[in-house]
Amino acid sequence: MLRSLAPAPGRAPDPLPLGRALRARWPGPPWSRPLELHLPAHGRGRGLAPDLAALLRQPPGSWDLPELPAIGGLLEPVGAVADAQRACAELLGAERCWFGVNGASGLLQAALLALAPPGSRVLLPRNLHRSLLHGCVLGQLRPVLFNLPFDPASGLWRPPDAPWLERVLAAALAQGPLAAVVLVSPTYQGFSADLVALTPLVHAAGLPLLVDQAHGGGEALAAGADLVVLSCQKAGGGLAQSAALLAQGPRHEPAAIARSLLWLQTSSPSALLLASAEAALRHAGSPAGRVRRRRAEAVAARLKRRCAGLGLPLLRNHDPLRLVLHTAALGINGLQADRWLLERGVIAELPEPGALTFCLGEVPPPGVARRLPRALAALVRQQGGDPLAPFSPPPLPLVAEPELALDRAWRAPALAVSLAEAAGHLAAEPLCPYPPGIPLLVPGERIDAARAAWLAAEALRWPGQIADTVKVVAS
Ligand SMILES: Cc1ncc(COP(=O)(O)O)c(C=O)c1O
């Protein structure tokens, strides 16, 4: 999430603006604090994994250690980091685990580069996180993008089912061999794919499956996925940037993963972030972690019952701690709803044109089951209206490859044209509202008239997030 509070007009420049912003204390009484329903899921420290919280109570900085012999590093066979990675792999049912200090982003890239040699084609869903696209550039991979089921009522993409993925695989393989397949499950909004049904289809095609579970807890391993990436701050009690890559089975080379981690990770990984990954994964799998999770789910259930009692439409998802308000059904754009709520002290995680997603976190904020339904009811009273018209599905083929190689298009001399004039041109950069960080257009894709019209309509729905111009390759 990237949203900042504007500095007070007329205030003298602050010599330490970030430090001051992070240290700021809420000036009012505790009950008037903003309702913070965004990531990281530890919610300002309330839900930090206990071992991590204990570490942070040590003298500040005392834990910021380099790769001393006793500690070792991510790629060392011995030392505390190696022991911690082994223990987490065992706990989660993986054969191997590598911690990451550059978020799920860094580990998705390392995993992709390990599975696919330069020049190979990789099958990626249209709701891919942009880090995978960047991984394709770094690894000189050819992304083959597959379309997903689309819900016109909410404007959201949904996970594919088995018949859908079968069609996708057949269409992609008809155009040439693939090196790997990626799926995202659960999505940012908490929609999960049936990985038990999908994984065998990928394996039957002789391909390895990488699952982006940045918003999940590693369930993809039990479904047989080969590589799984977790984010310890999105679905756990870890700090931002701490993450884990889990691996099992014969369809990957551990040495290739170690090599791509060497290429992509810093040579001075933060001991604090490594400890954060260890503590978050261990806590989630512990009895105390399960009790904490059940308590959070009970709060979420109470909250959802109150919302239902007030007639507030919530989208059904699979993550009890993600609440997705179907704003389109209330006649409100999710970005508009977000702005209105922000001004009234309710901070959501993910505004989209048809929905607004709130993350309740590992330990939901006190009073959330009372305060949030009240705020949402007020939103409906003041901003609500007739349901929005159904969203038009993106006019995309089932599978498509950029016409010009991704890295060449992204580096090519470019010019900005209005979306109205974009038809016929090749995109030179992605069009990517953030969050969620899902590109609506990928460099090297040819923009046809239907796509240009769809993008122009999308730009109106993402005010301030999508410009009305797009960079295209200069011909
Ligand atoms: C589905 C998905 N995968 C990966 C990421 C990247 O995670 P991080 O920001 O921790 O690198 C995100 C971030 O929002 C995401 O939503």
The ligand as a Gaussian input file, in Angstrom:
#p B3LYP/6-31G(d) Opt

LIG

0 1
 C       -0.080000     -11.563000      -5.139000
 C        1.163000     -10.827000      -4.729000
 N        2.358000     -11.405000      -4.932000
 C        3.507000     -10.785000      -4.591000
 C        3.495000      -9.533000      -4.011000
 C        4.796000      -8.876000      -3.659000
 O        4.989000      -8.877000      -2.283000
 P        6.070000      -7.916000      -1.585000
 O        5.521000      -6.533000      -1.689000
 O        6.140000      -8.441000      -0.191000
 O        7.340000      -8.053000      -2.292000
 C        2.265000      -8.890000      -3.796000
 C        2.228000      -7.533000      -3.206000
 O        1.227000      -6.921000      -3.051000
 C        1.073000      -9.552000      -4.156000
 O       -0.129000      -8.985000      -3.974000

